């Protein structure tokens, strides 16, 4: 796959490849190729929404739908409860299929949907399951629920068409990124058709607003800075996390290993195949001093099934479940972060997210080109990491920084958290979002 991409790159410009990718992804050649077509659609959607907002002002209950594809990317927990406890709103979590375009493993797709349903039940959320297993049918959300406000958990068109923003252009479509984007592929982070069709695009800092204004076809006029919604729990001083770690005979250092999914991708950050066996070796070698939580990107399993096959992939994940000083973590990770001691990863969004804990973190560097992909905000976050260029660097980090506590970057991380991550006005992101919606609908 990678060899084919390199050959294509030698014949075609990168911009041309981007247009091909967007055309295939969104099935819309005009939008992918001609920005004025997207401007026209965005302007039409804005006119439709203005009429729709006017109709909401006399409505007693505003229906708010959260389109959830995977629990691991759920960032709307506190926001859901703010709506639930308000007399004006009626929230519901809508469970949608995940990664239907990545592979055809329907069993894995339905497994994640069941996982999402269990998550909604355990969290106490009102929810709606889009798959009718009795009739083997996907349900029509617009017809059956008719939501007024929709929050998406992902910007990509990797669910079924009836659950994408194209079907709800006249509604108050909102999105807070599922991760803090630190890489410089601005078109996919800020300028998909999805981003331009949003009513409100809630971002983390002024850096992200600047990127939106610079790269979005609509000029970022739907963008509003609220802070990192997904990391809000980590910023609450009175929050008491649940200890999700496997019990040990004594307290050990708790390390999260979070590999990214880009094992066969144009923007390849992942080092999974280099380190997948080593992490077991280190867990065994230092079993009296550490425990490791395997926290893979939710897409990684789909990729591994395509490469390894289902049996080998399941066996690898099961090995982490069974490891006495190891565990598999596939759900949301606020409690995991807060009760950990350190992280090792190659995931772009975790580069900023884990800094909310102010604990030591290491980034596994793929090659000399990794440094070329950061945006300006991501570069600052990356510089606050310890860096691994080879397996020996990971072991050195575990021994000297995590176990021995020789953390030389602690003060720098604290300063960055205060200056860039924690809201200066003290108002949490979810409250700012609710205030904005109430202000607009009256």
C-alpha positions as CSV (number, residue, x, y, z in Angstrom):
1,X,0.0,0.0,0.0
2,X,2.7,2.5,1.0
3,X,4.8,1.7,-2.1
4,X,1.7,2.4,-4.3
5,X,1.2,5.7,-2.6
6,X,4.8,6.7,-3.1
7,X,4.5,5.9,-6.8
8,X,1.4,7.9,-7.1
9,X,3.0,10.9,-5.4
10,X,5.7,10.9,-8.0
11,X,3.1,11.4,-10.7
12,X,0.5,13.5,-9.1
13,X,0.6,16.6,-6.8
14,X,-0.3,16.2,-3.2
15,X,-3.3,18.6,-3.6
16,X,-4.5,16.4,-6.5
17,X,-4.4,13.3,-4.3
18,X,-6.2,15.2,-1.6
19,X,-9.0,15.9,-4.0
20,X,-9.2,12.3,-5.1
21,X,-9.4,11.2,-1.4
22,X,-12.1,13.8,-0.6
23,X,-14.1,12.8,-3.7
24,X,-14.0,9.1,-2.8
25,X,-14.8,9.9,0.9
26,X,-17.7,12.3,0.3
27,X,-19.0,11.0,-3.1
28,X,-19.1,14.7,-4.2
29,X,-16.6,15.7,-6.9
30,X,-17.8,19.3,-7.1
31,X,-17.4,19.9,-3.3
32,X,-14.0,18.2,-3.3
33,X,-12.6,20.1,-6.3
34,X,-14.3,23.5,-6.4
35,X,-14.4,25.6,-3.2
36,X,-17.2,27.9,-4.5
37,X,-19.6,24.9,-4.6
38,X,-19.0,24.3,-0.9
39,X,-19.4,28.0,-0.2
40,X,-22.8,27.9,-2.0
41,X,-23.9,24.9,0.0
42,X,-22.7,26.4,3.3
43,X,-24.5,29.7,2.6
44,X,-27.7,27.8,1.7
45,X,-27.4,25.8,4.9
46,X,-27.0,29.0,6.9
47,X,-30.2,30.5,5.4
48,X,-32.1,27.3,6.3
49,X,-30.8,27.3,9.9
50,X,-31.8,30.9,10.4
51,X,-35.4,30.0,9.6
52,X,-35.1,26.9,11.8
53,X,-33.7,28.9,14.8
54,X,-36.7,31.2,14.5
55,X,-39.0,28.2,14.8
56,X,-37.3,27.0,18.0
57,X,-38.0,30.2,20.0
58,X,-41.6,29.1,20.8
59,X,-40.7,25.5,21.3
60,X,-41.0,24.2,24.9
61,X,-38.5,21.4,24.5
62,X,-35.4,21.4,22.4
63,X,-34.3,17.9,21.3
64,X,-30.5,17.5,21.5
65,X,-29.0,14.4,19.8
66,X,-25.4,13.2,20.3
67,X,-24.4,11.0,17.5
68,X,-22.1,8.5,19.1
69,X,-20.0,6.0,17.1
70,X,-17.5,4.7,19.7
71,X,-17.3,5.2,23.5
72,X,-13.5,5.9,23.2
73,X,-14.2,9.2,21.4
74,X,-17.1,10.4,23.6
75,X,-16.3,13.9,24.9
76,X,-19.8,15.2,25.8
77,X,-20.6,13.7,29.2
78,X,-20.8,16.9,31.3
79,X,-22.5,18.7,28.4
80,X,-25.2,15.9,28.2
81,X,-26.0,16.4,31.9
82,X,-26.2,20.1,31.7
83,X,-28.9,19.6,29.0
84,X,-30.6,16.9,31.0
85,X,-30.8,19.1,34.1
86,X,-32.3,22.0,32.1
87,X,-36.0,22.3,31.7
88,X,-35.5,23.6,28.1
89,X,-33.7,20.7,26.6
90,X,-34.2,16.9,26.1
91,X,-30.9,15.2,25.3
92,X,-30.5,11.7,23.7
93,X,-27.5,9.7,22.6
94,X,-27.9,8.2,19.1
95,X,-25.7,5.1,18.6
96,X,-24.5,5.1,15.0
97,X,-22.4,2.5,13.1
98,X,-18.6,3.1,13.2
99,X,-16.1,2.7,10.3
100,X,-18.6,1.2,7.8
101,X,-16.2,2.3,5.0
102,X,-13.0,0.9,6.5
103,X,-13.8,-2.7,6.1
104,X,-16.8,-5.0,5.8
105,X,-16.5,-6.7,9.2
106,X,-20.1,-6.2,10.2
107,X,-19.5,-8.3,13.3
108,X,-16.9,-5.8,14.6
109,X,-19.1,-2.9,13.7
110,X,-22.0,-4.3,15.7
111,X,-19.7,-5.2,18.6
112,X,-18.7,-1.6,18.9
113,X,-22.4,-0.5,18.7
114,X,-23.2,-2.9,21.5
115,X,-20.2,-1.5,23.5
116,X,-21.6,2.0,22.9
117,X,-25.1,0.9,24.0
118,X,-23.6,-0.6,27.2
119,X,-21.7,2.6,27.8
120,X,-24.9,4.7,27.4
121,X,-26.8,2.4,29.9
122,X,-24.0,2.5,32.4
123,X,-23.7,6.3,32.2
124,X,-27.4,6.7,32.7
125,X,-28.0,8.4,29.3
126,X,-31.2,8.3,27.4
127,X,-30.3,6.6,24.1
128,X,-31.5,5.5,20.7
129,X,-30.1,2.4,18.9
130,X,-30.1,3.0,15.1
131,X,-29.8,-0.7,14.3
132,X,-32.9,-2.8,14.6
133,X,-31.5,-6.4,15.0
134,X,-34.9,-8.0,14.8
135,X,-35.7,-6.6,11.3
136,X,-32.0,-6.2,10.3
137,X,-32.7,-2.6,9.5
138,X,-31.1,0.8,10.0
139,X,-33.5,3.3,11.5
140,X,-34.3,6.8,10.3
141,X,-33.2,9.3,13.0
142,X,-34.7,12.3,11.3
143,X,-38.1,10.7,11.0
144,X,-38.2,9.0,14.3
145,X,-36.5,11.5,16.6
146,X,-36.4,14.7,14.6
147,X,-33.6,16.4,16.6
148,X,-33.2,20.2,16.7
149,X,-29.6,20.3,17.8
150,X,-27.0,17.7,16.8
151,X,-23.6,17.1,18.3
152,X,-21.3,14.9,16.2
153,X,-18.5,12.8,17.7
154,X,-16.5,12.6,14.4
155,X,-16.2,14.8,11.4
156,X,-15.6,12.0,8.9
157,X,-18.2,10.3,6.6
158,X,-17.3,6.9,7.9
159,X,-20.8,6.1,9.1
160,X,-23.9,5.4,7.0
161,X,-25.1,8.3,4.8
162,X,-28.4,8.7,6.8
163,X,-26.4,9.7,9.9
164,X,-24.1,12.3,8.3
165,X,-24.5,16.0,8.4
166,X,-25.7,16.1,4.7
167,X,-29.1,14.8,5.9
168,X,-29.4,17.5,8.6
169,X,-28.2,20.7,7.0
170,X,-31.1,22.7,8.3
171,X,-30.5,21.7,12.0
172,X,-28.2,23.3,14.5
173,X,-25.2,21.0,13.8
174,X,-22.4,21.3,16.4
175,X,-19.0,19.7,16.8
176,X,-16.3,19.8,19.4
177,X,-13.2,17.8,18.2
178,X,-12.8,14.3,19.5
179,X,-9.1,15.1,19.9
180,X,-6.9,18.2,20.0
181,X,-5.5,18.2,16.5
182,X,-1.7,18.9,16.5
183,X,-0.8,18.0,13.0
184,X,-0.7,20.2,9.9
185,X,-3.1,18.4,7.6
186,X,-5.4,21.4,7.9
187,X,-7.8,20.4,5.2
188,X,-8.9,17.3,7.0
189,X,-9.0,18.9,10.5
190,X,-10.7,22.2,9.5
191,X,-11.9,22.2,5.9
192,X,-13.9,19.1,5.2
193,X,-17.4,19.8,3.9
194,X,-18.5,18.8,7.4
195,X,-16.7,21.7,9.0
196,X,-18.1,24.2,6.6
197,X,-21.7,23.0,7.1
198,X,-21.6,23.2,10.9
199,X,-23.7,25.8,12.8
200,X,-21.0,25.9,15.5
201,X,-17.5,24.6,15.5
202,X,-16.3,24.6,19.1
203,X,-12.5,24.6,19.4
204,X,-9.9,24.6,22.1
205,X,-7.7,27.6,21.9
206,X,-7.1,30.8,19.8
207,X,-4.5,28.7,17.9
208,X,-7.3,26.4,16.6
209,X,-9.6,29.4,15.8
210,X,-6.7,30.9,13.8
211,X,-6.3,27.7,11.8
212,X,-10.0,27.6,11.1
213,X,-10.1,31.1,9.9
214,X,-7.1,30.6,7.7
215,X,-8.0,27.2,6.1
216,X,-11.8,26.8,6.2
217,X,-13.6,27.6,3.0
218,X,-16.2,29.6,5.0
219,X,-13.5,31.6,6.8
220,X,-14.1,30.2,10.2
221,X,-17.1,32.3,10.9
222,X,-18.9,29.3,12.6
223,X,-15.9,28.8,14.9
224,X,-16.0,29.6,18.6
225,X,-13.3,29.1,21.3
226,X,-14.6,27.3,24.4
227,X,-11.6,25.2,25.6
228,X,-11.0,21.5,25.4
229,X,-14.4,19.9,26.0
230,X,-13.0,16.3,26.1
231,X,-10.5,17.2,28.8
232,X,-12.9,19.1,30.9
233,X,-13.1,16.3,33.5
234,X,-9.3,16.5,33.9
235,X,-9.5,20.2,34.7
236,X,-12.2,19.9,37.5
237,X,-10.5,20.3,40.9
238,X,-13.3,18.4,42.7
239,X,-13.5,15.5,40.3
240,X,-12.7,12.1,41.9
241,X,-11.7,9.6,39.3
242,X,-12.5,5.9,39.4
243,X,-9.5,3.7,39.7
244,X,-9.7,1.6,36.5
245,X,-6.4,-0.2,36.9
246,X,-6.1,-3.9,37.5
247,X,-5.3,-4.6,41.2
248,X,-1.7,-5.4,42.0
249,X,0.0,-6.9,45.1
250,X,1.6,-3.5,45.7
251,X,1.3,0.0,44.1
252,X,3.2,0.0,40.8
253,X,3.9,2.8,38.3
254,X,1.0,2.9,35.8
255,X,1.9,3.5,32.2
256,X,-0.5,3.9,29.3
257,X,0.7,2.7,25.9
258,X,-1.4,4.3,23.2
259,X,-0.5,3.3,19.6
260,X,-2.0,5.2,16.7
261,X,-3.9,3.5,13.9
262,X,-1.9,4.8,10.9
263,X,-0.1,1.6,10.1
264,X,-0.8,1.9,6.4
265,X,-1.6,5.5,5.8
266,X,-0.2,8.5,4.0
267,X,0.4,10.3,7.2
268,X,2.1,7.4,9.0
269,X,2.7,8.2,12.7
270,X,2.2,4.6,14.0
271,X,5.1,2.5,15.3
272,X,2.8,-0.4,16.3
273,X,4.5,-3.2,14.5
274,X,8.0,-2.2,15.9
275,X,6.8,-2.0,19.5
276,X,3.9,-4.5,19.8
277,X,6.1,-7.3,21.1
278,X,8.5,-5.1,23.0
279,X,5.8,-3.7,25.3
280,X,5.1,-7.2,26.5
281,X,8.8,-7.8,27.1
282,X,9.1,-4.6,29.1
283,X,5.9,-5.5,31.1
284,X,7.5,-8.8,32.0
285,X,11.0,-7.4,32.7
286,X,9.7,-4.7,35.1
287,X,6.7,-6.6,36.3
288,X,7.5,-5.9,40.0
289,X,7.6,-2.1,39.3
290,X,5.1,-1.2,36.5
291,X,1.8,-2.1,34.9
292,X,0.8,-1.2,31.4
293,X,-2.6,-0.3,30.0
294,X,-2.8,-1.0,26.2
295,X,-5.0,1.9,24.9
296,X,-5.1,1.5,21.1
297,X,-6.8,4.0,18.8
298,X,-10.2,2.6,18.1
299,X,-9.5,2.3,14.4
300,X,-6.3,0.2,14.9
301,X,-8.3,-3.0,15.4
302,X,-10.0,-2.6,12.0
303,X,-6.6,-2.1,10.4
304,X,-5.1,-5.1,12.1
305,X,-8.0,-7.3,11.1
306,X,-7.3,-6.3,7.5
307,X,-3.5,-7.1,7.9
308,X,-3.3,-9.9,10.5
309,X,-6.8,-11.4,10.2
310,X,-9.4,-11.6,12.9
311,X,-7.9,-14.6,14.8
312,X,-4.4,-13.1,15.3
313,X,-5.8,-9.6,16.1
314,X,-8.2,-11.0,18.8
315,X,-5.4,-13.1,20.3
316,X,-3.2,-10.0,20.6
317,X,-5.9,-8.0,22.3
318,X,-6.8,-10.9,24.6
319,X,-3.2,-11.2,25.7
320,X,-3.4,-7.7,27.1
321,X,-6.6,-8.5,28.9
322,X,-5.0,-11.6,30.5
323,X,-1.6,-10.1,31.4
324,X,-1.3,-9.9,35.3
325,X,0.2,-6.4,35.2
326,X,-1.4,-5.3,31.9
327,X,-4.9,-4.5,30.7
328,X,-6.8,-3.5,27.6
329,X,-8.6,-0.1,27.5
330,X,-11.1,0.6,24.7
331,X,-13.5,3.0,26.3
332,X,-13.3,6.7,27.3
333,X,-10.1,7.5,29.1
334,X,-10.5,10.4,31.6
335,X,-10.3,8.2,34.6
336,X,-7.5,6.2,33.0
337,X,-5.5,9.4,32.4
338,X,-6.1,10.8,35.9
339,X,-5.1,7.5,37.7
340,X,-2.0,6.9,35.6
341,X,1.6,7.9,36.2
342,X,2.9,8.3,32.6
343,X,2.2,7.7,29.0
344,X,4.0,6.3,25.9
345,X,2.3,7.0,22.6
346,X,2.5,8.1,18.9
347,X,-1.0,9.6,18.7
348,X,-1.3,13.2,17.5
349,X,-4.2,14.2,19.7
350,X,-2.8,12.7,22.8
351,X,0.2,14.9,22.3
352,X,-1.9,17.7,23.7
353,X,-4.6,15.9,25.7
354,X,-2.3,14.0,28.1
355,X,-0.6,17.3,29.0
356,X,-3.8,18.2,30.9
357,X,-2.6,15.6,33.6
358,X,0.8,17.4,33.8
359,X,2.4,14.0,34.1
360,X,5.4,12.7,32.1
361,X,4.8,11.5,28.5
362,X,6.9,10.1,25.7
363,X,6.3,10.3,22.0
364,X,7.6,7.4,19.8
365,X,9.0,9.1,16.7
366,X,8.5,7.2,13.5
367,X,11.3,8.8,11.4
368,X,12.9,12.2,10.6
369,X,9.7,13.3,8.8
370,X,7.6,13.2,12.0
371,X,8.7,16.7,12.9
372,X,7.4,18.0,9.6
373,X,3.8,17.2,10.4
374,X,3.2,19.4,13.5
375,X,1.3,22.6,13.4
376,X,2.5,25.4,15.6
377,X,0.4,24.4,18.6
378,X,1.3,20.7,18.2
379,X,5.0,21.6,18.0
380,X,4.8,23.2,21.5
381,X,3.1,20.1,22.8
382,X,5.6,17.8,21.2
383,X,8.5,19.7,22.7
384,X,7.2,19.0,26.2
385,X,7.5,15.2,25.5
386,X,10.4,12.9,26.0
387,X,11.2,11.4,22.6
388,X,11.9,7.8,21.6
389,X,13.8,7.0,18.3
390,X,14.5,3.4,19.1
391,X,13.3,0.7,21.5
392,X,16.1,1.4,24.0
393,X,14.8,4.9,24.5
394,X,11.5,3.6,25.7
395,X,13.2,1.3,28.3
396,X,15.4,4.2,29.4
397,X,12.3,6.4,29.9
398,X,10.6,3.7,32.0
399,X,13.6,3.2,34.2
400,X,14.8,6.8,34.7
401,X,11.7,9.0,34.3
402,X,8.8,6.8,35.4
403,X,10.3,4.5,38.0
404,X,13.1,6.7,39.3
405,X,11.2,9.9,39.0
406,X,13.8,12.0,37.2
407,X,11.3,14.1,35.4
408,X,13.1,17.2,34.0
409,X,10.2,18.6,32.1
410,X,7.7,18.8,34.9
411,X,7.9,22.6,35.4
412,X,7.6,23.3,31.6
413,X,4.4,21.2,31.5
414,X,2.9,23.0,34.4
415,X,3.5,26.4,32.8
416,X,2.0,25.2,29.5
417,X,-1.1,23.9,31.2
418,X,-1.7,27.2,33.0
419,X,-1.0,29.4,30.0
420,X,-2.7,27.5,27.2
421,X,-5.0,24.7,28.4
422,X,-6.8,25.8,31.5
423,X,-9.6,28.3,30.8
424,X,-8.4,31.7,32.0
425,X,-12.0,32.8,32.9
426,X,-12.5,29.6,34.9
427,X,-15.7,28.8,33.0
428,X,-15.7,25.2,31.7
429,X,-16.2,24.4,28.0
430,X,-19.6,22.6,28.4
431,X,-21.1,25.6,30.2
432,X,-19.9,28.0,27.5
433,X,-21.6,25.8,24.8
434,X,-24.9,25.7,26.6
435,X,-24.8,29.5,27.1
436,X,-24.1,30.0,23.4
437,X,-27.1,27.8,22.4
438,X,-29.5,29.5,24.8
439,X,-28.2,32.9,23.6
440,X,-28.9,32.1,20.0
441,X,-32.3,30.4,20.3
442,X,-33.6,33.0,22.8
